Amino acid sequence: QITLKESGPNLVKPTQSLTLTCSLSGFSLTTDGLGVGWIRQPPGKALEWVAVIYWNDEKRYSPSLQRRLTIAKGASKKQVDLTLTNVDPADTGTYYCARAVDYWTVYFDIWGQGTTVIVSS
Amino acid sequence: EIVLTQSPGTLSLSPGERATLSCRASESIKNTYLAWYQQRPGQAPRLLFYGASARATDIPDRFSGSGSGTDFTLTISRLEPEDFAVYYCHQHGSSPYTFGQGTKLDFK
């Protein structure tokens, strides 16, 4: 069974950095063509694509967030970390990681349950 | 950036009725790289279709996706109670990979 699970702090202060971890089960980022992406959702609002990383270590970032983002694979290739620097209350929301199955187009077939992040002093 | 506009914002129907949801793009989406997701309250999104009409695993055939260019449609032929949710379109061909604002399907 393929699952993804997000973890990380629930509360972060403005200007701090936020690191979220996506733990993979049933697959890894050693398989050609596979990737893992992050998508976030402010409370009561729509989804927003954040970043994606592929088996070959190619990374793609949302242009609006790129200067504050880093996505990386863990050494085991069964973990993906997302770091967002200089957070702001506008970064509050649920962060999902999801599997990307097509290198040439970025859609997500299996999603984690999401982790809630609140940015507040 | 491709902007996706979904209509209507809210669609009020009854079980057994047909639902038609629209997604319009600000420019043509290459290769019909348009996906649909369903999000039930408190749950993660679930992939329904990619490439406009390719059905994802375990999606019932009462759901269908169609369209090309800038206009795409998700149709649910006969609504079941579990179909009442929010639906998002998502263009997956050009970075940034944008989502629409969602259509809420609720009970009449």
Contacts between the chains, C-beta under 8 A, distances in Angstrom:
chain1	res1	chain2	res2	distance
A	39	B	45	7.9
A	46	B	88	6.6
A	46	B	99	5.5
A	46	B	100	6.9
A	46	B	101	4.7
A	46	B	102	5.3
A	47	B	37	7.6
A	47	B	45	6.6
A	47	B	88	5.7
A	47	B	90	7.4
A	47	B	99	4.3
A	47	B	102	8.0
A	48	B	99	6.7
A	49	B	90	7.9
A	49	B	96	6.0
A	49	B	97	4.4
A	49	B	98	6.9
A	49	B	99	6.9
A	60	B	95	5.8
A	62	B	95	7.9
A	62	B	96	4.9
A	63	B	1	7.8
A	63	B	95	7.5
A	63	B	96	5.8
A	64	B	96	7.3
A	96	B	44	5.8
A	96	B	45	7.4
A	98	B	44	8.0
A	102	B	50	7.9
A	102	B	92	7.9
A	105	B	31	7.5
A	105	B	33	4.8
A	105	B	50	7.7
A	105	B	51	7.8
A	105	B	92	4.5
A	105	B	93	5.5
A	106	B	92	5.0
A	106	B	95	7.5
A	106	B	97	4.7
A	107	B	33	7.7
A	107	B	35	4.5
A	107	B	47	6.8
A	107	B	50	4.7
A	107	B	90	6.6
A	107	B	92	4.0
A	107	B	97	7.8
A	108	B	45	7.8
A	108	B	47	6.4
A	109	B	47	5.0
A	109	B	50	7.9
A	109	B	56	6.3
A	109	B	57	7.5
A	110	B	47	7.8
A	111	B	44	4.1
A	111	B	45	5.8
A	111	B	46	7.3
A	111	B	47	8.0
A	112	B	44	6.5
A	113	B	43	7.9
A	113	B	44	5.6
A	114	B	44	5.5
